[in-house]
Amino acid sequence: MTNSNGNYDVIIIGAGSVGVPAADCLSQAGMKVLVLDKYASVGQGANKAAIGGIRATHSDPAKIRIGLKSIEIFSTWEETHGDNIEWHTGGYTFAVYAQREEEILKGLLEIQKNYGLNIDWLNPAEMLDAVPALNPDGLIGGTLSPEDGNASPLLSLHAFYRHAQKQGAEFRFNESVTEIPVKNAKVQGVNTDKGHYSAPIVMNAAGAHAQGISQLVGLDTSVVPDSHEGGITEPVAPFLKPMVVDIRPTKGSANFYFYQHHTGQIIFCITPSPAILGTDRRETSEFLPMVARRMVDIMPRLKNIKVRRTWRGLYPMSADGAPIVGKMKEVEGFVQAVGMCGQGYMLGPGLATYLVKLITDDMDDDAREVFEVLSPYRDFGGVEKLK
Ligand SMILES: Cc1cc2nc3c(=O)[nH]c(=O)nc-3n(C[C@H](O)[C@H](O)[C@H](O)COP(=O)(O)OP(=O)(O)OC[C@H]3O[C@@H](n4cnc5c(N)ncnc54)[C@H](O)[C@@H]3O)c2cc1C
């Protein structure tokens, strides 16, 4: 182990969907930030497995607020900073073919609208107008939130990374955090396989590996790695604008979602049921037939399209499907920004603006409400309806 390499205000463990935008915002707020990642560059954990969906269409006030903030950042990034992150305002539709889903989605509309989300319930004719390729048989209707969209997870993270560096944030890659020294119940910094770095605040943004990082300070966050697979087809002429989500549980899967990238490919993902826990990222042979069947069922014209590639990545799952974010009372200076489930990419930039308020103790009513919902000390009994 080398001697101390420097003193920082904040050390972030993980250069992923959460850690990189957080580093950018904290540096902009004047803090000296170090980000450490065991991989060779940014976004090599779950971030690069994400299919790029970005929505504020959530079921709880915290995620709606964070999502709206994220959309503001993603959608204006190119205009403000000049980097093309492939933002595209395609919208999100939740297509409904059964009464259970109709009740869930209609039940959420009031809270979603109250928190500023532009969303409406569409009847079958309106749904077919928004998504002409949907199977009309049994279609009850659905929701459309036209301001949601998609962007490239790797282009975005590299843009946030370059911007963070310009603000003074330092990044060290190929370096694993192995210890978090604690003295008098306060964090002192981190030890890695290459050195020691000091800081009064250490942020756990280690994604699917968050539980192992929490254990380094004797805490339990109960974030479990849960495998999801995605895929991409050959490009075809544009015919589909919004992301299509189907939350009907069926044998083998809980829900699935897909959209057409502006370069023509269909990008898709499915949530296996029961969940596939663990860190094994080898693709399965069950995934493609299962998701293909569901996609062709909801959109018959997809039956001849060729799939070019599939991949598997890890959702960092919390027990109730919502992120776990906040300062830990047991160990001063240890901050959790974990448990992003299937939404860490879309939540990252918006969450970063709230993390600044948390870390600089500059909380307004809006931030207080967000951190109450995401508190590590909440009752984890609920289940997020749109996870
Ligand atoms: C198939 C699939 C599709 C998805 N689609 C979407 C989508 O459309 N939209 C969306 O918002 N989300 C999507 N997600 C989910 C999204 O990818 C995750 O929620 C998000 O990337 C988690 O962000 P994170 O920062 O918590 O973790 P990560 O991005 O995984 O970052 C954590 C980082 O911590 C590092 N790390 C861990 N332990 C250590 C250590 N000891 N020392 C140093 N570094 C360490 C890792 O190397 C990693 O780079 C999808 C996920 C999958 C698998």
The ligand as a Gaussian input file, in Angstrom:
#p B3LYP/6-31G(d) Opt

LIG

0 1
 C      -30.505000      -5.234000     -19.670000
 C      -30.640000      -3.979000     -18.849000
 C      -31.390000      -2.903000     -19.333000
 C      -31.511000      -1.731000     -18.588000
 N      -32.202000      -0.676000     -19.116000
 C      -32.273000       0.495000     -18.424000
 C      -32.924000       1.632000     -18.990000
 O      -33.454000       1.601000     -20.094000
 N      -32.942000       2.779000     -18.245000
 C      -32.391000       2.862000     -17.001000
 O      -32.454000       3.914000     -16.372000
 N      -31.765000       1.795000     -16.459000
 C      -31.697000       0.625000     -17.129000
 N      -31.055000      -0.455000     -16.577000
 C      -30.587000      -0.369000     -15.184000
 C      -29.313000       0.430000     -15.061000
 O      -28.337000      -0.116000     -15.932000
 C      -28.837000       0.402000     -13.597000
 O      -29.887000       0.738000     -12.716000
 C      -27.729000       1.420000     -13.386000
 O      -26.701000       1.279000     -14.342000
 C      -27.152000       1.297000     -11.966000
 O      -26.291000       2.385000     -11.780000
 P      -25.217000       2.356000     -10.617000
 O      -24.398000       3.606000     -10.752000
 O      -25.895000       2.088000      -9.336000
 O      -24.308000       1.082000     -10.960000
 P      -23.215000       0.883000     -12.116000
 O      -23.502000       1.696000     -13.308000
 O      -23.059000      -0.585000     -12.243000
 O      -21.899000       1.497000     -11.442000
 C      -21.327000       0.919000     -10.299000
 C      -19.827000       0.953000     -10.468000
 O      -19.215000       0.623000      -9.216000
 C      -18.000000      -0.032000      -9.490000
 N      -17.564000      -0.773000      -8.292000
 C      -18.254000      -1.731000      -7.633000
 N      -17.520000      -2.185000      -6.602000
 C      -16.347000      -1.489000      -6.600000
 C      -15.175000      -1.498000      -5.783000
 N      -15.065000      -2.310000      -4.730000
 N      -14.171000      -0.661000      -6.088000
 C      -14.244000       0.182000      -7.173000
 N      -15.352000       0.225000      -7.982000
 C      -16.361000      -0.587000      -7.690000
 C      -18.361000      -0.938000     -10.662000
 O      -17.190000      -1.305000     -11.357000
 C      -19.311000      -0.063000     -11.481000
 O      -18.657000       0.598000     -12.545000
 C      -30.890000      -1.628000     -17.311000
 C      -30.116000      -2.677000     -16.838000
 C      -29.970000      -3.857000     -17.590000
 C      -29.131000      -4.961000     -17.046000

